[in-house]
Amino acid sequence: MLGGFKAFLMRGNVIDLAVAVVIGAAFTNIVNSVVKGIINPIVGAFGTKDLESYASCLRGACVVVNGEMQGIQIQWGLVLSAVLSFLITAAVVYFLMVLPMAKILAKRAAHEKAKEGVEEVLEVSELEVLKEIRDHLVAQRGPHVNNTTPGSAVAGGGGAGAHSTS
């Protein structure tokens, strides 16, 4: 039982997942800082400086009485801030990680495919060249040479005892 648990922990993808979670947590802090330090002030230029403070009341007035909010408040600014954080995170991950990796993998796959294609062409080309050399040698012998089977060393006048004595 412990052996299986140890094998599970030692798998490569478990370690990769742990690294991804740690990097993701650090990256989340960066994205949240960008949203709170840049996006919120830009949006705040048109109203409040804190995007998360945008809210609407469904019932009653949105007022604080004795430290308690009166009315039913919908905090759509908080949701909008979270959506912006998500979109920024997704854009950064896509443009800085996914897209470049996809291009690298596509180049590698094309290079491997081209390499395989060149090897196939070379094999076919060598065979074709050998056939052309054979055909050229046969053509040089001329019409007076009998066709022989491949690998046969007998060529010419018909074999043993074919010499005439005149």
Secondary structure, 3 states (H helix, E strand, C coil): CHHHHHHHHHCHHHHHHHHHHHHHHHHHHHHHHHHHHHHHHHHHCCCCCCHHHCCEEEEEEEEEECCEEEEEEECHHHHHHHHHHHHHHHHHHHHHHHHHHHHHHHHHHHHHHHHHHHHHHHHHHHHHHHHHHHHHHHHHHCCCCCCCCCCCCCCCCCCCCCCCCC
